[in-house]
Amino acid sequence: MSTEPVPLAEGGAGTTDSVPVVSIVRSLATELPGDQTAVFGARIWIRIAVTALGWNGNVLRATEAVARLVDNGVRHGMPAKVPRKERLVSLEVALTDAGGLVIDVSDLESAFPDFEAARRGEKGRGLWQVSHLGAQVTQLLPRTGTGKTVRAVLAPGPVDL
């Protein structure tokens, strides 16, 4: 369990100069295969993870956001030069002290030259859809390794029944 302050955006495209800092209360992480089976696995994992974290928010929105981010990571973040058995997508979720859910999906491709266009829906629909689920979407460099991380932050809200 980490209690260190973590900025909601740590640099890279799609971030702003004034970045709120929050404390992470609890977090969970997993690695998924770098193929389409990851999307199904991510849908199941996130439902368990948000329950274990005790997140007070819309689980259906979190599930859709994770599925779209993982799908993007698999489709666009697995360089052909990386052997199939080494292609992995990392998924980490964290609960903030303010009750928000931070979703980080990391892949192996560091380039994302059209991030802003993708977020606006001008290049693909995945990030645009995540934004329209109510998430703040940013891109940053991963804390370890290579590649990139796309982060979506969802606010707490009504719990799904």
C-alpha positions in Angstrom: 0.0 0.0 0.0 1.4 3.3 -1.1 0.6 6.6 0.7 3.1 8.8 -1.2 1.7 11.8 -3.1 1.3 11.1 -6.8 0.5 13.7 -9.4 -2.5 12.9 -11.5 -0.3 13.6 -14.5 3.5 13.1 -14.5 4.4 14.7 -17.8 4.1 14.0 -21.5 1.5 14.9 -24.0 -2.0 15.8 -22.7 -0.9 17.2 -19.4 -1.2 20.7 -17.9 1.3 22.8 -16.0 -0.9 22.9 -12.9 -1.3 19.3 -11.8 -3.2 18.4 -8.7 -1.3 16.1 -6.3 -3.2 13.4 -4.5 -2.3 10.6 -2.1 -2.8 7.0 -3.1 -4.6 5.1 -0.4 -4.5 1.6 -2.0 -3.5 0.2 -5.3 -3.5 -3.1 -7.2 -1.7 -4.1 -10.4 -1.6 -6.9 -12.9 0.0 -7.8 -16.2 -2.1 -9.0 -19.2 -1.0 -10.7 -22.4 -0.4 -8.3 -25.3 -3.3 -9.7 -27.4 -7.1 -9.4 -27.5 -7.6 -11.9 -24.7 -6.3 -9.1 -22.4 -9.5 -7.1 -22.9 -11.7 -9.9 -21.5 -9.3 -10.5 -18.7 -9.2 -6.8 -17.9 -13.0 -6.6 -17.7 -13.1 -9.3 -15.1 -10.0 -8.1 -13.2 -11.2 -4.5 -12.8 -14.5 -5.5 -11.3 -12.7 -7.5 -8.6 -10.1 -4.8 -8.1 -12.5 -1.9 -7.5 -14.4 -4.1 -5.1 -11.2 -5.0 -3.2 -10.2 -1.3 -3.2 -13.6 -0.3 -1.9 -14.1 2.3 -4.6 -17.4 4.2 -4.3 -18.0 4.8 -8.0 -19.6 3.6 -11.2 -18.1 0.1 -11.8 -19.6 -0.1 -15.3 -17.9 3.1 -16.3 -14.6 1.9 -14.8 -15.0 -1.5 -16.6 -15.6 0.2 -20.0 -12.7 2.7 -19.5 -10.3 -0.1 -18.7 -11.5 -2.3 -21.6 -11.0 0.6 -24.1 -7.6 1.5 -22.7 -6.4 -2.1 -22.7 -7.7 -2.6 -26.2 -5.8 0.5 -27.4 -2.6 -0.8 -25.6 -2.9 -4.1 -27.4 -3.7 -2.6 -30.8 -1.3 0.2 -30.8 1.3 -0.5 -28.1 2.9 -3.8 -29.1 5.9 -3.3 -31.4 6.3 -6.0 -34.0 10.0 -6.4 -33.0 9.0 -7.6 -29.5 8.6 -11.4 -29.3 4.9 -12.5 -28.7 5.7 -14.1 -25.3 7.2 -10.7 -24.1 4.2 -8.6 -25.2 2.5 -7.5 -22.0 0.1 -4.7 -21.0 0.3 -3.5 -17.4 -2.8 -2.4 -15.7 -2.7 -0.6 -12.3 -5.6 0.9 -10.4 -5.4 3.1 -7.4 -7.8 4.7 -4.9 -7.0 8.2 -4.0 -7.6 9.9 -0.7 -10.3 12.0 -2.4 -12.1 8.8 -3.5 -11.0 8.9 -7.2 -10.0 5.9 -9.2 -6.7 6.2 -11.1 -6.4 3.7 -14.0 -3.0 3.3 -15.6 -2.5 1.2 -18.7 1.1 0.8 -19.8 2.2 -0.7 -23.1 5.6 -1.2 -24.9 5.4 1.6 -27.5 6.7 4.9 -26.3 5.4 7.0 -29.2 1.9 8.4 -29.3 2.3 11.4 -31.6 -1.4 12.0 -32.1 -2.5 11.8 -28.4 -4.5 15.0 -28.4 -6.2 14.2 -31.7 -7.1 10.7 -30.4 -8.5 12.2 -27.2 -10.7 14.6 -29.2 -11.9 11.6 -31.3 -10.2 12.8 -34.5 -8.0 9.7 -34.7 -9.8 6.7 -33.4 -12.6 6.6 -30.9 -11.1 4.8 -27.8 -9.7 7.7 -25.8 -12.6 9.9 -26.8 -15.0 7.3 -25.4 -13.0 7.0 -22.2 -13.2 10.8 -21.8 -17.0 10.7 -22.4 -17.3 8.1 -19.7 -16.3 10.9 -17.4 -12.6 10.2 -17.1 -9.7 12.7 -17.2 -7.4 11.2 -19.7 -3.6 11.9 -19.8 -0.5 10.3 -21.2 2.8 9.9 -19.3 6.0 8.0 -19.2 5.9 4.8 -17.1 7.6 4.9 -13.7 9.7 1.9 -14.8 10.8 0.4 -18.1 10.0 1.6 -21.5 6.8 2.5 -23.4 4.1 4.8 -22.2 1.2 4.9 -19.8 -2.3 6.2 -20.5 -4.0 7.3 -17.4 -7.8 7.8 -16.8 -9.0 9.2 -13.5 -12.7 8.6 -12.6 -14.4 10.6 -9.8 -16.4 8.7 -7.1 -20.1 8.8 -7.6 -23.2 6.7 -7.4 -22.6 3.0 -6.9 -23.9 0.6 -9.5 -26.8 -1.6 -8.3 
